[in-house]
Each structure stands twice: as structure tokens, then as C-alpha cells.
Amino acid sequence: MKSTIQSDTLSESSMKPSRGTLLKDYVTLMKPSIVLLLLITTIPAMYLAEGTWPGWQLVIATIFGGIASAGGASSINMAIDGEIDGVMQRTQNRPLPRGTISARTATTLGLSLGGFSTVWMWLMVNPLSAMLSLFAFVFYALIYSVILKRKTVHNTVLGGIAGAMPPLIGWTAVTDQIAIEGLLLFLIVFCWQPPHFWALAIGLSEDYKRANIPMAPNVLGNQYTKNQILLWACLTVASTVAFFFIGSMGLIYILTALLTGLGFLYISLRLLQGDTVRFTRLMFRYSTLYLTALFLSMIVDEIYRL
């Protein structure tokens, strides 16, 4: 009898996640990869808007508010997608499918972070940036997660509106106004997202099909998706060249944009021609490095204008 009680106690305790595991799960709810994209695109936008370093106080306030907003929206997204994540092999190990965090807890966390972020941005940055951040939060957490992801094959493109907001918010954090330069930075990230995420979606086509999510590869086919990847890669490179003229950028930026952009187009073409597995993986990895190099070159170009 005693051994049975001890066995039950050990069994129950083994089901409870440790503090470290639970903390990791909460971080996972906030999707660190999205936070990384926010950092990559927001800080260079702020630097360009100011023409120099805008000051640690404003940068930290903007980044902190952005992380809270993006993390909150991601948490709600995971709460809504809990059942879907349990079906897909790629996401079965997320906190909700594993049962370590409930949908109610994830939603509460998300709403709290979203509300906090809006107030924080309003008081510590400016009202315009707060409203743009709130728009991105609502768009991703509700419009994309509830409607677009489940109802239309264009979910990746339309959902990119929220993902492209960070550089525009970075611009308005410094200038307190929406300008053509900020909108072009938004456009660059907006055009970049479809090739980046479709490359991942092609490899996960069966996963999305099993979860009944209408992604381009499992609805319209791989060939259509590859054509679209090339199209959006062209649009991305074109928007980076346009920014050279409208943003009055220098030689360092345009050389980086052209050289890395050619690599982006080359991988898109090779993906279109065949070897799907190899080049979808390469596209996903390269596109991240491409965007990072592009936005870092903006800062370097501003410091060492040639």
C-alpha cells in the first residue's frame, strides 16, 4: 500500500513541469523568433530616422514595448492554435499541446501584455507608435489568428501586415509621424515575408493539410508557391533599391542590397527549377541572414556614408 502511494506521488510529480521548464514554456508562448525580427528591423529604422543613435532611453522603451506587444499577440495566437498545434508534428511540443499551460492562461497573459504595451508605448514613446503597436497586436492576435489563417490561402501575405509593422513603429518612435521612408521600410519587410515563410510551408505541406490550414503549397501546389516565392523575392529586391533613392542611402547600403538581393533571387530561381527540399531549407535560412545584413547595412551606411 505504501509503495503504491509513493509510486502515485512520484508519477504525479513527474507530470508537473519544473520551474525552469515552465519559464521556458512561457518564453515559447511569446515566440522568440518574432522578437528577433522585431529587433533586427526596429533599431536600424530608429537610427535612420534620427540620423544617429537616438539614445538608449528611447530605444529601450520602444523595444521593450514592442516585445510586450509581439509577445502578447503570439501568446494569444498559441491559445487559439492549441488544437491545431497538437495535430501538426512541428508544433506538438509547444506548451498548450503538452498541457503545461492552459489556453486561458495564455490568453490572459497575451491580453495583459497587449494592454501593458499600449499604455507603455503611449507614455514612454508617443501616442502614434502606441496606436500602431496596438493595431499590429489586434491584427495578428485576432484578425490573422482567427480569420485569415483558417479561411484564406492568402493568409501568409495578408498576415505579413502585422509582421512588417516594427520598422514603421521604430520610425514613428523617433519622428512621431508616418513618412515615406518608414512606409518603404514596412514594404521591404512585408515583401520579404512570403518567400521566407512559404519556403517553410512547402516542407510542412502535409502538416498544414492534416491541420486543415489553407496554405499555398497544400491548396494551390508547390509549383504555384515557387512561382510566388520568385515574384515576392523580386518585389523585395525592388523595394530595397527604391529605398536607396527615397531614403538617400549611400554606397554601402546599395552594394549590400544588390549583392545579397542577387543571392535571394538566385535561390528563388533554383527553387523554381527543382531540388525542392534543398532549396526550401536554404531559402528559409538565407532569407533571415539577408534581412539581417540589409538592415544592419543601413546603420553602417549612415555611420560611414560614402
GIQUI-V404739 format. One record per residue. PHI is phi in whole degrees, 0 to 359 (NA if undefined). PSI is psi as a letter, one per 30 degrees, with the letter a starting at -180 (none if undefined). D_CENTER is the distance of its C-alpha to the mean C-alpha in Angstrom with 1 decimal. Layout:
PHI:PSI:D_CENTER  PHI:PSI:D_CENTER
This chain:
NA:e:53.5  298:e:52.3  294:e:50.4  294:e:48.8  297:e:47.6  298:e:46.2  296:e:44.5  295:e:42.9  297:e:41.8  296:e:40.2  295:e:38.5  292:e:37.0  293:e:35.9  289:f:34.2  280:f:32.0  277:k:30.8  289:k:27.8  290:l:28.6  300:e:27.3  295:e:25.2  294:e:23.8  295:e:23.1  298:e:21.4  298:e:19.1  295:e:18.5  293:e:17.5  295:e:15.0  300:e:13.6  304:e:13.4  272:g:11.0  50:i:8.5  306:f:9.0  297:e:6.5  290:e:3.8  298:e:7.1  297:e:7.9  299:e:5.5  298:e:7.2  295:e:10.4  300:e:10.5  260:f:10.4  284:e:12.1  297:e:15.2  300:e:16.3  298:e:16.2  293:e:18.3  297:e:20.6  295:e:21.3  297:e:22.0  275:f:24.5  85:f:25.9  196:a:25.9  294:k:24.4  283:g:24.0  103:k:25.1  298:e:23.7  299:e:24.3  291:e:22.1  297:e:19.3  296:e:19.3  297:e:19.7  291:e:16.7  294:e:14.4  298:e:15.9  294:e:15.6  294:e:11.9  296:e:11.3  297:e:13.7  293:e:12.2  295:e:8.6  294:e:10.5  294:e:13.0  296:e:11.0  294:e:9.6  296:e:13.2  293:e:14.6  303:e:12.5  291:e:14.0  295:e:17.3  289:e:17.4  268:g:16.3  307:e:18.8  291:e:21.4  296:e:19.1  299:e:17.7  289:f:21.3  274:e:22.2  278:k:19.6  298:e:20.6  295:f:17.1  244:g:16.4  296:f:20.0  264:g:19.8  288:l:17.4  304:e:19.2  291:e:20.2  301:e:21.6  281:f:23.5  82:g:24.8  279:f:24.2  226:k:22.4  275:l:23.4  299:e:21.4  296:e:23.4  296:e:22.5  297:e:18.7  293:e:19.2  299:e:21.4  299:e:19.0  298:e:16.2  295:e:18.7  295:e:20.2  294:e:17.1  296:e:16.3  295:e:19.9  299:e:20.2  300:e:17.3  298:e:19.0  295:e:22.4  299:e:21.3  296:e:19.6  297:e:22.7  276:e:25.1  262:f:23.6  244:d:21.9  193:l:23.0  300:e:23.1  298:e:21.3  296:e:18.1  296:e:18.6  291:e:18.9  294:e:15.8  295:e:13.8  295:e:15.8  300:e:15.1  298:e:11.3  299:e:12.1  294:e:14.7  298:e:13.0  285:e:10.2  291:e:12.6  247:d:15.6  297:e:15.6  287:e:12.8  295:e:13.5  273:e:17.3  253:d:18.1  300:e:15.9  300:e:14.7  262:f:18.3  248:f:20.3  222:k:19.2  289:f:18.5  270:g:16.6  301:e:13.8  295:e:11.2  291:e:12.4  293:e:13.0  295:f:9.9  293:f:8.2  300:e:10.2  293:e:8.3  293:f:5.0  267:g:7.9  288:e:9.8  309:e:9.5  294:e:11.9  293:e:14.2  295:e:14.3  300:e:15.2  294:e:17.8  290:f:19.3  299:e:19.5  270:e:22.0  264:f:23.7  60:g:23.6  204:l:23.5  270:k:21.4  238:l:22.6  299:e:22.3  296:e:20.7  296:e:17.8  293:e:17.4  291:e:17.5  297:e:14.7  301:e:12.7  296:e:14.2  301:e:13.4  290:e:9.6  298:e:10.3  288:e:12.7  290:e:10.9  296:e:8.2  303:e:11.3  299:e:13.0  297:e:10.2  278:e:9.6  293:e:13.3  301:e:14.5  291:e:13.2  295:e:14.6  299:e:18.0  288:f:18.5  249:g:17.8  305:e:19.8  293:e:22.4  299:e:20.1  294:e:18.6  296:e:22.2  295:e:23.5  273:f:21.2  63:h:22.1  257:k:18.7  281:i:19.3  276:l:17.0  307:e:18.5  299:e:20.0  271:f:21.9  252:e:23.0  256:f:23.7  100:l:24.1  295:e:22.8  296:e:24.8  300:e:23.4  295:e:19.8  296:e:20.8  299:e:22.4  292:e:19.4  300:e:17.3  296:e:20.2  301:e:20.3  287:f:16.7  294:e:17.1  297:e:20.2  296:e:18.7  297:e:16.1  297:e:19.1  298:e:21.2  291:e:18.9  291:e:18.9  291:e:22.6  300:e:23.0  293:f:21.3  302:e:24.1  280:e:26.7  285:e:25.3  272:g:23.8  53:h:27.1  277:l:25.5  252:a:27.7  293:e:28.6  300:e:26.1  295:e:23.1  292:e:24.6  294:e:25.7  297:e:22.3  298:e:20.7  287:e:23.5  293:e:23.9  289:e:20.3  293:e:19.9  297:e:23.0  297:e:21.6  298:e:18.6  290:e:21.2  298:e:23.5  296:e:21.2  297:e:20.4  294:e:24.2  295:e:25.0  295:e:22.7  295:e:24.5  280:f:27.8  146:a:27.3  53:h:26.5  301:e:23.5  299:e:22.7  298:e:23.0  275:f:21.1  291:e:18.1  295:e:17.6  295:e:18.3  299:e:16.0  299:e:12.9  286:e:14.1  295:e:15.4  299:e:12.5  294:e:10.6  295:e:14.0  300:e:14.6  295:e:11.9  297:e:12.9  298:e:16.5  297:e:16.3  286:e:15.0  293:e:17.4  296:f:20.1  296:e:19.9  291:e:21.0  300:e:23.6  298:e:24.9  291:e:25.4  283:e:27.3  245:i:29.3  294:k:29.7  249:none:31.9
